[in-house]
Amino acid sequence: MKTHRFRVLIELDSVSKSWVTYVPSLDNISTFGDSREEAIENTRELIAGYLEAAAKEGVAIVPHELESIDLEVAVA
C-alpha cells in the first residue's frame, strides 16, 4: 500500500458552524464535518475515493508545489 501526502486547507464555516476542508492539488475537492476531526476523517475518505477513481480512469496524479501565505491588505 502506497502512502500519499496532500496539503489540506480547513476552516470553520461561521454560518453553518461546520468544518470545511479543501484539497487544492486534487481539483479543490471539498468536504465537511460537524467537528474538526470528522471533517479530517471525511477528507481522508474523499481523497482515497478520488485516488481510486483516478487510477481506474488512468488519470495521473501530478503533485504540485503549494504554499500558503498570510497577506495584509490595507483598506481606507
N, C-alpha and C positions, 0 to 999 in steps of 0.2 A: 504494500500500500504506500503510495507516494503522498507526502505531506506538502501542501501549498500554503503560502502566506500571502494575505491580502490586507491592505490598509482599509479599515472600515471607519467611516465617519458616523458618529452617534450624537443625537441631540434630543432633548426633551421638548416635545411639542407643547407649547404653553396653552393651546386651546383644548386639545384632546387629552392632555396630561399623559400621553403615551410616549414611549421612547422610540425614535425612528432611526434606522440605520441606512447607510448608502455605501455601495462598493463601487467607487469610481472606475476602477480598472476592469470591471465587468459590466460595462454599459450602464453604470449607475443603478444597478439593481437595488431594490429597496424593500425593507420590511419593517415591522414594528413589534412592540410588546408592551404589556401593561407595566412591566418592570424592566430595568436595565438588563438584568440577567436573562429575562425571557426574550428580549429583543436580540441579545447576542446569540442565544441558542437558536432562535429563528433564523438569524443570519447565517449561522453555520449550516443549517439545513438547506437554506436557499442557495448558498454557494455550492454545496455538494450537488444539488439538483442541477444547477447551471452547468457545472463541470461535466456531469454525466450526460446531459443533453448535448453539450458541445462535442464531447467525444463521439457520441452516436452519429452526429451530423458531420463529423470530420472537421470541425471548426477549431483552429488552433487558438490557444490562449496565449497571447503575447503580453508578457508583463511590461509595464512601462513605469518610468520613474514618476513618483507623485510626491509633492511637497505641500505642506500646509503652512500658511503664514498668518500672523495677526497683522492687520493693516489698519492704521489710524487714518481717519478721514475727518477733516475739519469742515464744519458746516456753519455758515453765518446765520 
